[in-house]
């Protein structure tokens, strides 16, 4: 990974942000209005790479190359019961 890679792994902001985002969406809120979505939008704008995982499951992460696809992927995974997000974003 390069010096321009942003990594969020087991960080309090992500764990709190993902469950906060899940609760917000389940209460009919907009994902894009969550702190998690705003943070990710900033990261995919600024970073060449963003990697999201939980625990030791960082091998073979799904690759996403478009910012909108990244946000949709995160939103989908946040809505799952486990609320865990796994992906690797690489800007084209």
CORFEN-V785907 format. One record per residue. RES is the residue in one letter. PHI is phi as a letter, one per 30 degrees, with the letter a starting at -180 (none if undefined). OMEGA is omega in radians with two decimals (none if undefined). Layout:
RES&PHI&OMEGA / RES&PHI&OMEGA
This chain:
X&none&-3.09 / X&d&3.10 / X&d&-3.13 / X&c&-3.13 / X&c&3.05 / X&c&-3.11 / X&b&3.02 / X&c&-3.14 / X&b&3.13 / X&h&3.14 / X&d&-3.14 / X&e&-3.11 / X&d&-3.13 / X&d&-3.14 / X&d&3.10 / X&d&-3.11 / X&d&-3.11 / X&d&3.13 / X&d&3.06 / X&d&3.12 / X&d&3.13 / X&d&3.14 / X&d&-3.13 / X&d&-3.13 / X&d&-3.14 / X&d&3.07 / X&c&3.12 / X&i&3.06 / X&d&-3.14 / X&c&3.14 / X&e&-3.09 / X&d&-3.14 / X&d&-3.11 / X&d&3.09 / X&d&3.12 / X&d&-3.13 / X&d&3.12 / X&d&3.11 / X&d&3.13 / X&d&3.11 / X&e&3.10 / X&d&-3.10 / X&d&-3.12 / X&d&3.03 / X&d&-2.98 / X&c&-3.01 / X&c&3.02 / X&d&-3.10 / X&b&3.01 / X&b&-3.12 / X&b&3.14 / X&b&3.06 / X&a&3.14 / X&b&3.10 / X&i&-3.10 / X&c&-3.06 / X&d&-3.11 / X&c&3.11 / X&d&3.05 / X&h&3.10 / X&d&3.09 / X&d&-3.13 / X&c&3.10 / X&b&-3.06 / X&c&3.14 / X&c&-3.10 / X&e&-3.12 / X&d&3.10 / X&d&3.10 / X&d&-3.14 / X&d&3.12 / X&d&3.12 / X&d&3.13 / X&d&3.13 / X&e&3.13 / X&e&-3.09 / X&d&3.09 / X&d&-3.13 / X&d&3.09 / X&d&-3.09 / X&e&-3.12 / X&d&3.12 / X&h&3.11 / X&c&-3.09 / X&c&3.12 / X&b&3.04 / X&a&3.02 / X&b&3.11 / X&c&3.06 / X&b&-3.14 / X&d&3.10 / X&d&none
